[in-house]
Each structure stands twice: as C-alpha cells, then as structure tokens.
Amino acid sequence: MFKMAEKVRKLYRSSHDKMLAGICGGLGEMFSVDSTMIRLVVAALALFTLGTAVVVYILGWIIIPEGRQE
C-alpha cells in the first residue's frame, strides 16, 4: 500500500566543506549543488530578511549534527 523511500537523505553539517559551521556545505552535499551558490543565497537572505537568516543559521548550527570525518 505505502512505498517506503528507498534512500532517505539526511542533513548533516559538512566536516570538510565549511567556512563557519558547515551548514551550507552540508546542504550542498545533500542537494548536489555547489556550496558557494548556497552561501551566496544565505548571504543575500541575511541582508534582505534583516538578519533572520542569521538566526536560522545559528539554530541550524545548534540542531543539525556534524557529519562523520571522511
């Protein structure tokens, strides 16, 4: 009746592609996108949302577990 997802992709902070906490690197790995593009989007959001994106980034730093060393 219900199909189980064959592969669940989990979000982890990147342990090797990081500048601050590795959140953008982890998103890049999860979605197979260059992390620099994600960093540019986060920077633009931080400017246009009057810092709300910074608060979300800090919460992600606290909540999202760090990935394993590869």
mmJSON file of the N, C-alpha and C atoms, coordinates in Angstrom:
{"data_MODEL":{"atom_site":{
"group_PDB":["ATOM","ATOM","ATOM","ATOM","ATOM","ATOM","ATOM","ATOM","ATOM","ATOM","ATOM","ATOM","ATOM","ATOM","ATOM","ATOM","ATOM","ATOM","ATOM","ATOM","ATOM","ATOM","ATOM","ATOM","ATOM","ATOM","ATOM","ATOM","ATOM","ATOM","ATOM","ATOM","ATOM","ATOM","ATOM","ATOM","ATOM","ATOM","ATOM","ATOM","ATOM","ATOM","ATOM","ATOM","ATOM","ATOM","ATOM","ATOM","ATOM","ATOM","ATOM","ATOM","ATOM","ATOM","ATOM","ATOM","ATOM","ATOM","ATOM","ATOM","ATOM","ATOM","ATOM","ATOM","ATOM","ATOM","ATOM","ATOM","ATOM","ATOM","ATOM","ATOM","ATOM","ATOM","ATOM","ATOM","ATOM","ATOM","ATOM","ATOM","ATOM","ATOM","ATOM","ATOM","ATOM","ATOM","ATOM","ATOM","ATOM","ATOM","ATOM","ATOM","ATOM","ATOM","ATOM","ATOM","ATOM","ATOM","ATOM","ATOM","ATOM","ATOM","ATOM","ATOM","ATOM","ATOM","ATOM","ATOM","ATOM","ATOM","ATOM","ATOM","ATOM","ATOM","ATOM","ATOM","ATOM","ATOM","ATOM","ATOM","ATOM","ATOM","ATOM","ATOM","ATOM","ATOM","ATOM","ATOM","ATOM","ATOM","ATOM","ATOM","ATOM","ATOM","ATOM","ATOM","ATOM","ATOM","ATOM","ATOM","ATOM","ATOM","ATOM","ATOM","ATOM","ATOM","ATOM","ATOM","ATOM","ATOM","ATOM","ATOM","ATOM","ATOM","ATOM","ATOM","ATOM","ATOM","ATOM","ATOM","ATOM","ATOM","ATOM","ATOM","ATOM","ATOM","ATOM","ATOM","ATOM","ATOM","ATOM","ATOM","ATOM","ATOM","ATOM","ATOM","ATOM","ATOM","ATOM","ATOM","ATOM","ATOM","ATOM","ATOM","ATOM","ATOM","ATOM","ATOM","ATOM","ATOM","ATOM","ATOM","ATOM","ATOM","ATOM","ATOM","ATOM","ATOM","ATOM","ATOM","ATOM","ATOM","ATOM","ATOM","ATOM","ATOM","ATOM","ATOM","ATOM","ATOM"],
"id":[1,2,3,4,5,6,7,8,9,10,11,12,13,14,15,16,17,18,19,20,21,22,23,24,25,26,27,28,29,30,31,32,33,34,35,36,37,38,39,40,41,42,43,44,45,46,47,48,49,50,51,52,53,54,55,56,57,58,59,60,61,62,63,64,65,66,67,68,69,70,71,72,73,74,75,76,77,78,79,80,81,82,83,84,85,86,87,88,89,90,91,92,93,94,95,96,97,98,99,100,101,102,103,104,105,106,107,108,109,110,111,112,113,114,115,116,117,118,119,120,121,122,123,124,125,126,127,128,129,130,131,132,133,134,135,136,137,138,139,140,141,142,143,144,145,146,147,148,149,150,151,152,153,154,155,156,157,158,159,160,161,162,163,164,165,166,167,168,169,170,171,172,173,174,175,176,177,178,179,180,181,182,183,184,185,186,187,188,189,190,191,192,193,194,195,196,197,198,199,200,201,202,203,204,205,206,207,208,209,210],
"type_symbol":["N","C","C","N","C","C","N","C","C","N","C","C","N","C","C","N","C","C","N","C","C","N","C","C","N","C","C","N","C","C","N","C","C","N","C","C","N","C","C","N","C","C","N","C","C","N","C","C","N","C","C","N","C","C","N","C","C","N","C","C","N","C","C","N","C","C","N","C","C","N","C","C","N","C","C","N","C","C","N","C","C","N","C","C","N","C","C","N","C","C","N","C","C","N","C","C","N","C","C","N","C","C","N","C","C","N","C","C","N","C","C","N","C","C","N","C","C","N","C","C","N","C","C","N","C","C","N","C","C","N","C","C","N","C","C","N","C","C","N","C","C","N","C","C","N","C","C","N","C","C","N","C","C","N","C","C","N","C","C","N","C","C","N","C","C","N","C","C","N","C","C","N","C","C","N","C","C","N","C","C","N","C","C","N","C","C","N","C","C","N","C","C","N","C","C","N","C","C","N","C","C","N","C","C","N","C","C","N","C","C"],
"label_atom_id":["N","CA","C","N","CA","C","N","CA","C","N","CA","C","N","CA","C","N","CA","C","N","CA","C","N","CA","C","N","CA","C","N","CA","C","N","CA","C","N","CA","C","N","CA","C","N","CA","C","N","CA","C","N","CA","C","N","CA","C","N","CA","C","N","CA","C","N","CA","C","N","CA","C","N","CA","C","N","CA","C","N","CA","C","N","CA","C","N","CA","C","N","CA","C","N","CA","C","N","CA","C","N","CA","C","N","CA","C","N","CA","C","N","CA","C","N","CA","C","N","CA","C","N","CA","C","N","CA","C","N","CA","C","N","CA","C","N","CA","C","N","CA","C","N","CA","C","N","CA","C","N","CA","C","N","CA","C","N","CA","C","N","CA","C","N","CA","C","N","CA","C","N","CA","C","N","CA","C","N","CA","C","N","CA","C","N","CA","C","N","CA","C","N","CA","C","N","CA","C","N","CA","C","N","CA","C","N","CA","C","N","CA","C","N","CA","C","N","CA","C","N","CA","C","N","CA","C","N","CA","C","N","CA","C","N","CA","C","N","CA","C","N","CA","C"],
"label_alt_id":[null,null,null,null,null,null,null,null,null,null,null,null,null,null,null,null,null,null,null,null,null,null,null,null,null,null,null,null,null,null,null,null,null,null,null,null,null,null,null,null,null,null,null,null,null,null,null,null,null,null,null,null,null,null,null,null,null,null,null,null,null,null,null,null,null,null,null,null,null,null,null,null,null,null,null,null,null,null,null,null,null,null,null,null,null,null,null,null,null,null,null,null,null,null,null,null,null,null,null,null,null,null,null,null,null,null,null,null,null,null,null,null,null,null,null,null,null,null,null,null,null,null,null,null,null,null,null,null,null,null,null,null,null,null,null,null,null,null,null,null,null,null,null,null,null,null,null,null,null,null,null,null,null,null,null,null,null,null,null,null,null,null,null,null,null,null,null,null,null,null,null,null,null,null,null,null,null,null,null,null,null,null,null,null,null,null,null,null,null,null,null,null,null,null,null,null,null,null,null,null,null,null,null,null,null,null,null,null,null,null],
"label_comp_id":["MET","MET","MET","PHE","PHE","PHE","LYS","LYS","LYS","MET","MET","MET","ALA","ALA","ALA","GLU","GLU","GLU","LYS","LYS","LYS","VAL","VAL","VAL","ARG","ARG","ARG","LYS","LYS","LYS","LEU","LEU","LEU","TYR","TYR","TYR","ARG","ARG","ARG","SER","SER","SER","SER","SER","SER","HIS","HIS","HIS","ASP","ASP","ASP","LYS","LYS","LYS","MET","MET","MET","LEU","LEU","LEU","ALA","ALA","ALA","GLY","GLY","GLY","ILE","ILE","ILE","CYS","CYS","CYS","GLY","GLY","GLY","GLY","GLY","GLY","LEU","LEU","LEU","GLY","GLY","GLY","GLU","GLU","GLU","MET","MET","MET","PHE","PHE","PHE","SER","SER","SER","VAL","VAL","VAL","ASP","ASP","ASP","SER","SER","SER","THR","THR","THR","MET","MET","MET","ILE","ILE","ILE","ARG","ARG","ARG","LEU","LEU","LEU","VAL","VAL","VAL","VAL","VAL","VAL","ALA","ALA","ALA","ALA","ALA","ALA","LEU","LEU","LEU","ALA","ALA","ALA","LEU","LEU","LEU","PHE","PHE","PHE","THR","THR","THR","LEU","LEU","LEU","GLY","GLY","GLY","THR","THR","THR","ALA","ALA","ALA","VAL","VAL","VAL","VAL","VAL","VAL","VAL","VAL","VAL","TYR","TYR","TYR","ILE","ILE","ILE","LEU","LEU","LEU","GLY","GLY","GLY","TRP","TRP","TRP","ILE","ILE","ILE","ILE","ILE","ILE","ILE","ILE","ILE","PRO","PRO","PRO","GLU","GLU","GLU","GLY","GLY","GLY","ARG","ARG","ARG","GLN","GLN","GLN","GLU","GLU","GLU"],
"label_asym_id":["A","A","A","A","A","A","A","A","A","A","A","A","A","A","A","A","A","A","A","A","A","A","A","A","A","A","A","A","A","A","A","A","A","A","A","A","A","A","A","A","A","A","A","A","A","A","A","A","A","A","A","A","A","A","A","A","A","A","A","A","A","A","A","A","A","A","A","A","A","A","A","A","A","A","A","A","A","A","A","A","A","A","A","A","A","A","A","A","A","A","A","A","A","A","A","A","A","A","A","A","A","A","A","A","A","A","A","A","A","A","A","A","A","A","A","A","A","A","A","A","A","A","A","A","A","A","A","A","A","A","A","A","A","A","A","A","A","A","A","A","A","A","A","A","A","A","A","A","A","A","A","A","A","A","A","A","A","A","A","A","A","A","A","A","A","A","A","A","A","A","A","A","A","A","A","A","A","A","A","A","A","A","A","A","A","A","A","A","A","A","A","A","A","A","A","A","A","A","A","A","A","A","A","A","A","A","A","A","A","A"],
"label_entity_id":["1","1","1","1","1","1","1","1","1","1","1","1","1","1","1","1","1","1","1","1","1","1","1","1","1","1","1","1","1","1","1","1","1","1","1","1","1","1","1","1","1","1","1","1","1","1","1","1","1","1","1","1","1","1","1","1","1","1","1","1","1","1","1","1","1","1","1","1","1","1","1","1","1","1","1","1","1","1","1","1","1","1","1","1","1","1","1","1","1","1","1","1","1","1","1","1","1","1","1","1","1","1","1","1","1","1","1","1","1","1","1","1","1","1","1","1","1","1","1","1","1","1","1","1","1","1","1","1","1","1","1","1","1","1","1","1","1","1","1","1","1","1","1","1","1","1","1","1","1","1","1","1","1","1","1","1","1","1","1","1","1","1","1","1","1","1","1","1","1","1","1","1","1","1","1","1","1","1","1","1","1","1","1","1","1","1","1","1","1","1","1","1","1","1","1","1","1","1","1","1","1","1","1","1","1","1","1","1","1","1"],
"label_seq_id":[1,1,1,2,2,2,3,3,3,4,4,4,5,5,5,6,6,6,7,7,7,8,8,8,9,9,9,10,10,10,11,11,11,12,12,12,13,13,13,14,14,14,15,15,15,16,16,16,17,17,17,18,18,18,19,19,19,20,20,20,21,21,21,22,22,22,23,23,23,24,24,24,25,25,25,26,26,26,27,27,27,28,28,28,29,29,29,30,30,30,31,31,31,32,32,32,33,33,33,34,34,34,35,35,35,36,36,36,37,37,37,38,38,38,39,39,39,40,40,40,41,41,41,42,42,42,43,43,43,44,44,44,45,45,45,46,46,46,47,47,47,48,48,48,49,49,49,50,50,50,51,51,51,52,52,52,53,53,53,54,54,54,55,55,55,56,56,56,57,57,57,58,58,58,59,59,59,60,60,60,61,61,61,62,62,62,63,63,63,64,64,64,65,65,65,66,66,66,67,67,67,68,68,68,69,69,69,70,70,70],
"pdbx_PDB_ins_code":[null,null,null,null,null,null,null,null,null,null,null,null,null,null,null,null,null,null,null,null,null,null,null,null,null,null,null,null,null,null,null,null,null,null,null,null,null,null,null,null,null,null,null,null,null,null,null,null,null,null,null,null,null,null,null,null,null,null,null,null,null,null,null,null,null,null,null,null,null,null,null,null,null,null,null,null,null,null,null,null,null,null,null,null,null,null,null,null,null,null,null,null,null,null,null,null,null,null,null,null,null,null,null,null,null,null,null,null,null,null,null,null,null,null,null,null,null,null,null,null,null,null,null,null,null,null,null,null,null,null,null,null,null,null,null,null,null,null,null,null,null,null,null,null,null,null,null,null,null,null,null,null,null,null,null,null,null,null,null,null,null,null,null,null,null,null,null,null,null,null,null,null,null,null,null,null,null,null,null,null,null,null,null,null,null,null,null,null,null,null,null,null,null,null,null,null,null,null,null,null,null,null,null,null,null,null,null,null,null,null],
"Cartn_x":[0.819,0.0,0.874,1.743,2.649,4.044,4.703,6.083,7.015,7.979,9.0,10.032,10.538,11.581,12.802,13.341,14.487,15.709,15.911,17.067,16.668,16.721,16.398,17.693,17.669,18.849,18.73,19.708,19.694,20.652,20.298,21.12,22.117,23.37,24.453,25.287,25.917,26.877,28.12,28.667,29.848,31.066,31.872,33.081,34.299,34.174,35.324,35.041,33.785,33.448,32.725,33.5,32.863,33.696,32.991,33.638,33.373,32.144,31.802,31.395,30.184,29.657,29.499,29.573,29.419,27.996,27.095,25.696,25.521,26.095,25.977,26.66,27.778,28.45,27.603,26.936,26.051,24.849,24.282,23.168,23.626,24.834,25.377,25.57,26.055,26.232,24.885,23.912,22.604,21.88,21.952,21.238,22.131,23.388,24.343,24.47,24.663,24.813,26.109,26.734,27.95,27.638,28.405,28.141,28.351,29.149,29.342,28.04,27.255,25.96,25.028,25.042,24.203,24.666,25.97,26.495,26.062,26.052,25.594,24.117,23.313,21.882,21.678,22.423,22.299,22.73,23.788,24.243,23.192,22.593,21.544,20.329,19.962,18.828,19.118,20.356,20.709,20.541,20.85,20.687,19.224,18.476,17.104,16.086,16.444,15.499,15.877,16.757,17.184,17.743,18.502,19.19,18.458,17.241,16.501,17.24,17.85,18.6,19.791,20.371,21.493,21.013,19.842,19.272,18.975,18.42,18.13,19.425,20.478,21.777,22.334,22.24,22.74,21.936,20.622,19.803,20.186,20.457,20.917,22.241,23.13,24.425,24.233,23.223,22.949,22.234,21.277,20.391,20.946,21.545,21.987,23.279,23.31,24.518,25.629,26.867,28.008,28.199,28.528,28.762,30.065,30.215,31.429,32.615,33.802,35.03,35.237,35.567,35.784,37.209],
"Cartn_y":[-1.176,0.0,1.254,1.402,2.535,2.068,2.847,2.528,3.263,2.561,3.183,3.833,4.942,5.613,4.709,4.552,3.668,4.214,5.495,6.088,7.443,7.561,8.815,9.613,10.838,11.691,12.548,12.448,13.213,14.389,15.449,16.653,16.6,16.747,16.838,18.061,18.637,19.708,19.085,19.702,19.171,19.312,18.268,18.319,18.763,18.808,19.204,20.411,20.688,21.835,22.857,23.548,24.515,25.772,26.865,28.13,28.508,28.337,28.577,27.27,26.835,25.652,24.46,24.654,23.556,23.332,24.249,24.065,24.209,25.223,25.409,24.269,23.805,22.658,21.4,21.213,20.06,20.132,21.325,21.494,21.229,21.694,21.443,19.963,19.237,17.794,17.088,17.527,16.886,17.077,18.286,18.585,18.531,18.129,18.041,19.376,20.431,21.786,22.344,23.246,23.886,24.698,24.48,25.152,26.665,27.127,28.563,29.238,28.591,29.145,29.238,28.235,28.256,29.361,29.543,30.616,31.992,32.177,33.444,33.683,32.643,32.767,33.103,32.435,32.706,34.14,34.608,35.989,36.992,36.736,37.626,37.599,36.423,36.317,37.05,36.974,37.671,39.177,39.689,41.126,41.521,40.723,41.093,40.749,39.861,39.499,40.15,41.147,41.899,40.999,39.996,39.155,37.9,37.692,36.481,35.233,35.305,34.155,33.833,34.833,34.598,33.813,34.16,33.447,31.996,31.781,30.429,29.645,30.292,29.64,29.203,30.071,29.733,28.597,28.605,27.489,26.187,26.262,25.083,24.574,25.486,25.137,24.334,24.701,24.018,22.683,22.649,21.494,20.417,20.794,19.824,19.154,17.821,17.12,17.218,17.141,17.187,15.825,15.83,14.587,13.939,12.68,11.942,12.423,12.293,12.636,11.616,12.095,11.171,11.15],
"Cartn_z":[0.0,0.0,0.0,0.986,1.035,0.665,-0.176,-0.532,0.402,0.912,1.748,0.828,1.241,0.464,0.414,-0.78,-0.929,-0.227,-0.337,0.323,0.887,2.183,2.846,2.978,2.5,2.58,3.828,4.689,5.929,5.818,6.51,6.504,7.65,7.314,8.287,7.96,8.986,8.735,8.133,7.13,6.465,7.369,7.404,8.225,7.413,6.085,5.269,4.371,4.04,3.198,4.068,4.905,5.786,5.918,6.18,6.476,7.932,8.382,9.786,10.448,10.165,10.836,9.91,8.607,7.662,7.205,7.541,7.164,5.654,5.057,3.603,2.852,3.361,2.752,2.843,3.973,4.138,3.217,3.055,2.114,0.681,0.363,-0.966,-1.237,-0.247,-0.405,-0.53,0.257,0.25,-1.079,-1.648,-2.884,-4.121,-3.984,-5.086,-5.818,-5.021,-5.536,-4.966,-5.71,-5.227,-3.968,-2.918,-1.649,-1.732,-2.683,-2.853,-3.262,-4.099,-4.503,-3.299,-2.448,-1.251,-0.313,-0.189,0.659,0.149,-1.165,-1.739,-1.443,-1.544,-1.25,0.227,1.11,2.548,2.86,2.227,2.451,1.98,0.819,0.316,1.241,1.704,2.633,3.936,4.401,5.641,5.487,4.305,4.06,3.9,3.136,2.805,3.89,4.818,5.883,7.206,7.123,8.317,9.415,9.015,9.989,10.409,9.927,10.298,9.817,8.643,8.121,9.025,9.653,10.571,11.788,12.303,13.444,13.065,11.874,11.398,11.226,10.726,10.56,11.92,12.909,14.245,14.85,14.654,15.131,14.431,13.133,12.403,12.938,13.308,13.878,15.161,15.937,17.202,16.978,16.039,15.891,14.966,13.847,12.837,13.29,13.312,13.744,12.693,13.168,12.254,11.616,10.333,9.61,10.045,9.658,10.01,9.203,9.766,9.051,7.942,6.757,5.623,5.208],
"occupancy":[1.0,1.0,1.0,1.0,1.0,1.0,1.0,1.0,1.0,1.0,1.0,1.0,1.0,1.0,1.0,1.0,1.0,1.0,1.0,1.0,1.0,1.0,1.0,1.0,1.0,1.0,1.0,1.0,1.0,1.0,1.0,1.0,1.0,1.0,1.0,1.0,1.0,1.0,1.0,1.0,1.0,1.0,1.0,1.0,1.0,1.0,1.0,1.0,1.0,1.0,1.0,1.0,1.0,1.0,1.0,1.0,1.0,1.0,1.0,1.0,1.0,1.0,1.0,1.0,1.0,1.0,1.0,1.0,1.0,1.0,1.0,1.0,1.0,1.0,1.0,1.0,1.0,1.0,1.0,1.0,1.0,1.0,1.0,1.0,1.0,1.0,1.0,1.0,1.0,1.0,1.0,1.0,1.0,1.0,1.0,1.0,1.0,1.0,1.0,1.0,1.0,1.0,1.0,1.0,1.0,1.0,1.0,1.0,1.0,1.0,1.0,1.0,1.0,1.0,1.0,1.0,1.0,1.0,1.0,1.0,1.0,1.0,1.0,1.0,1.0,1.0,1.0,1.0,1.0,1.0,1.0,1.0,1.0,1.0,1.0,1.0,1.0,1.0,1.0,1.0,1.0,1.0,1.0,1.0,1.0,1.0,1.0,1.0,1.0,1.0,1.0,1.0,1.0,1.0,1.0,1.0,1.0,1.0,1.0,1.0,1.0,1.0,1.0,1.0,1.0,1.0,1.0,1.0,1.0,1.0,1.0,1.0,1.0,1.0,1.0,1.0,1.0,1.0,1.0,1.0,1.0,1.0,1.0,1.0,1.0,1.0,1.0,1.0,1.0,1.0,1.0,1.0,1.0,1.0,1.0,1.0,1.0,1.0,1.0,1.0,1.0,1.0,1.0,1.0,1.0,1.0,1.0,1.0,1.0,1.0],
"B_iso_or_equiv":[0.0,0.0,0.0,0.0,0.0,0.0,0.0,0.0,0.0,0.0,0.0,0.0,0.0,0.0,0.0,0.0,0.0,0.0,0.0,0.0,0.0,0.0,0.0,0.0,0.0,0.0,0.0,0.0,0.0,0.0,0.0,0.0,0.0,0.0,0.0,0.0,0.0,0.0,0.0,0.0,0.0,0.0,0.0,0.0,0.0,0.0,0.0,0.0,0.0,0.0,0.0,0.0,0.0,0.0,0.0,0.0,0.0,0.0,0.0,0.0,0.0,0.0,0.0,0.0,0.0,0.0,0.0,0.0,0.0,0.0,0.0,0.0,0.0,0.0,0.0,0.0,0.0,0.0,0.0,0.0,0.0,0.0,0.0,0.0,0.0,0.0,0.0,0.0,0.0,0.0,0.0,0.0,0.0,0.0,0.0,0.0,0.0,0.0,0.0,0.0,0.0,0.0,0.0,0.0,0.0,0.0,0.0,0.0,0.0,0.0,0.0,0.0,0.0,0.0,0.0,0.0,0.0,0.0,0.0,0.0,0.0,0.0,0.0,0.0,0.0,0.0,0.0,0.0,0.0,0.0,0.0,0.0,0.0,0.0,0.0,0.0,0.0,0.0,0.0,0.0,0.0,0.0,0.0,0.0,0.0,0.0,0.0,0.0,0.0,0.0,0.0,0.0,0.0,0.0,0.0,0.0,0.0,0.0,0.0,0.0,0.0,0.0,0.0,0.0,0.0,0.0,0.0,0.0,0.0,0.0,0.0,0.0,0.0,0.0,0.0,0.0,0.0,0.0,0.0,0.0,0.0,0.0,0.0,0.0,0.0,0.0,0.0,0.0,0.0,0.0,0.0,0.0,0.0,0.0,0.0,0.0,0.0,0.0,0.0,0.0,0.0,0.0,0.0,0.0,0.0,0.0,0.0,0.0,0.0,0.0],
"pdbx_formal_charge":[null,null,null,null,null,null,null,null,null,null,null,null,null,null,null,null,null,null,null,null,null,null,null,null,null,null,null,null,null,null,null,null,null,null,null,null,null,null,null,null,null,null,null,null,null,null,null,null,null,null,null,null,null,null,null,null,null,null,null,null,null,null,null,null,null,null,null,null,null,null,null,null,null,null,null,null,null,null,null,null,null,null,null,null,null,null,null,null,null,null,null,null,null,null,null,null,null,null,null,null,null,null,null,null,null,null,null,null,null,null,null,null,null,null,null,null,null,null,null,null,null,null,null,null,null,null,null,null,null,null,null,null,null,null,null,null,null,null,null,null,null,null,null,null,null,null,null,null,null,null,null,null,null,null,null,null,null,null,null,null,null,null,null,null,null,null,null,null,null,null,null,null,null,null,null,null,null,null,null,null,null,null,null,null,null,null,null,null,null,null,null,null,null,null,null,null,null,null,null,null,null,null,null,null,null,null,null,null,null,null],
"auth_seq_id":[1,1,1,2,2,2,3,3,3,4,4,4,5,5,5,6,6,6,7,7,7,8,8,8,9,9,9,10,10,10,11,11,11,12,12,12,13,13,13,14,14,14,15,15,15,16,16,16,17,17,17,18,18,18,19,19,19,20,20,20,21,21,21,22,22,22,23,23,23,24,24,24,25,25,25,26,26,26,27,27,27,28,28,28,29,29,29,30,30,30,31,31,31,32,32,32,33,33,33,34,34,34,35,35,35,36,36,36,37,37,37,38,38,38,39,39,39,40,40,40,41,41,41,42,42,42,43,43,43,44,44,44,45,45,45,46,46,46,47,47,47,48,48,48,49,49,49,50,50,50,51,51,51,52,52,52,53,53,53,54,54,54,55,55,55,56,56,56,57,57,57,58,58,58,59,59,59,60,60,60,61,61,61,62,62,62,63,63,63,64,64,64,65,65,65,66,66,66,67,67,67,68,68,68,69,69,69,70,70,70],
"auth_comp_id":["MET","MET","MET","PHE","PHE","PHE","LYS","LYS","LYS","MET","MET","MET","ALA","ALA","ALA","GLU","GLU","GLU","LYS","LYS","LYS","VAL","VAL","VAL","ARG","ARG","ARG","LYS","LYS","LYS","LEU","LEU","LEU","TYR","TYR","TYR","ARG","ARG","ARG","SER","SER","SER","SER","SER","SER","HIS","HIS","HIS","ASP","ASP","ASP","LYS","LYS","LYS","MET","MET","MET","LEU","LEU","LEU","ALA","ALA","ALA","GLY","GLY","GLY","ILE","ILE","ILE","CYS","CYS","CYS","GLY","GLY","GLY","GLY","GLY","GLY","LEU","LEU","LEU","GLY","GLY","GLY","GLU","GLU","GLU","MET","MET","MET","PHE","PHE","PHE","SER","SER","SER","VAL","VAL","VAL","ASP","ASP","ASP","SER","SER","SER","THR","THR","THR","MET","MET","MET","ILE","ILE","ILE","ARG","ARG","ARG","LEU","LEU","LEU","VAL","VAL","VAL","VAL","VAL","VAL","ALA","ALA","ALA","ALA","ALA","ALA","LEU","LEU","LEU","ALA","ALA","ALA","LEU","LEU","LEU","PHE","PHE","PHE","THR","THR","THR","LEU","LEU","LEU","GLY","GLY","GLY","THR","THR","THR","ALA","ALA","ALA","VAL","VAL","VAL","VAL","VAL","VAL","VAL","VAL","VAL","TYR","TYR","TYR","ILE","ILE","ILE","LEU","LEU","LEU","GLY","GLY","GLY","TRP","TRP","TRP","ILE","ILE","ILE","ILE","ILE","ILE","ILE","ILE","ILE","PRO","PRO","PRO","GLU","GLU","GLU","GLY","GLY","GLY","ARG","ARG","ARG","GLN","GLN","GLN","GLU","GLU","GLU"],
"auth_asym_id":["A","A","A","A","A","A","A","A","A","A","A","A","A","A","A","A","A","A","A","A","A","A","A","A","A","A","A","A","A","A","A","A","A","A","A","A","A","A","A","A","A","A","A","A","A","A","A","A","A","A","A","A","A","A","A","A","A","A","A","A","A","A","A","A","A","A","A","A","A","A","A","A","A","A","A","A","A","A","A","A","A","A","A","A","A","A","A","A","A","A","A","A","A","A","A","A","A","A","A","A","A","A","A","A","A","A","A","A","A","A","A","A","A","A","A","A","A","A","A","A","A","A","A","A","A","A","A","A","A","A","A","A","A","A","A","A","A","A","A","A","A","A","A","A","A","A","A","A","A","A","A","A","A","A","A","A","A","A","A","A","A","A","A","A","A","A","A","A","A","A","A","A","A","A","A","A","A","A","A","A","A","A","A","A","A","A","A","A","A","A","A","A","A","A","A","A","A","A","A","A","A","A","A","A","A","A","A","A","A","A"],
"auth_atom_id":["N","CA","C","N","CA","C","N","CA","C","N","CA","C","N","CA","C","N","CA","C","N","CA","C","N","CA","C","N","CA","C","N","CA","C","N","CA","C","N","CA","C","N","CA","C","N","CA","C","N","CA","C","N","CA","C","N","CA","C","N","CA","C","N","CA","C","N","CA","C","N","CA","C","N","CA","C","N","CA","C","N","CA","C","N","CA","C","N","CA","C","N","CA","C","N","CA","C","N","CA","C","N","CA","C","N","CA","C","N","CA","C","N","CA","C","N","CA","C","N","CA","C","N","CA","C","N","CA","C","N","CA","C","N","CA","C","N","CA","C","N","CA","C","N","CA","C","N","CA","C","N","CA","C","N","CA","C","N","CA","C","N","CA","C","N","CA","C","N","CA","C","N","CA","C","N","CA","C","N","CA","C","N","CA","C","N","CA","C","N","CA","C","N","CA","C","N","CA","C","N","CA","C","N","CA","C","N","CA","C","N","CA","C","N","CA","C","N","CA","C","N","CA","C","N","CA","C","N","CA","C","N","CA","C","N","CA","C","N","CA","C","N","CA","C"],
"pdbx_PDB_model_num":[1,1,1,1,1,1,1,1,1,1,1,1,1,1,1,1,1,1,1,1,1,1,1,1,1,1,1,1,1,1,1,1,1,1,1,1,1,1,1,1,1,1,1,1,1,1,1,1,1,1,1,1,1,1,1,1,1,1,1,1,1,1,1,1,1,1,1,1,1,1,1,1,1,1,1,1,1,1,1,1,1,1,1,1,1,1,1,1,1,1,1,1,1,1,1,1,1,1,1,1,1,1,1,1,1,1,1,1,1,1,1,1,1,1,1,1,1,1,1,1,1,1,1,1,1,1,1,1,1,1,1,1,1,1,1,1,1,1,1,1,1,1,1,1,1,1,1,1,1,1,1,1,1,1,1,1,1,1,1,1,1,1,1,1,1,1,1,1,1,1,1,1,1,1,1,1,1,1,1,1,1,1,1,1,1,1,1,1,1,1,1,1,1,1,1,1,1,1,1,1,1,1,1,1,1,1,1,1,1,1]
}}}
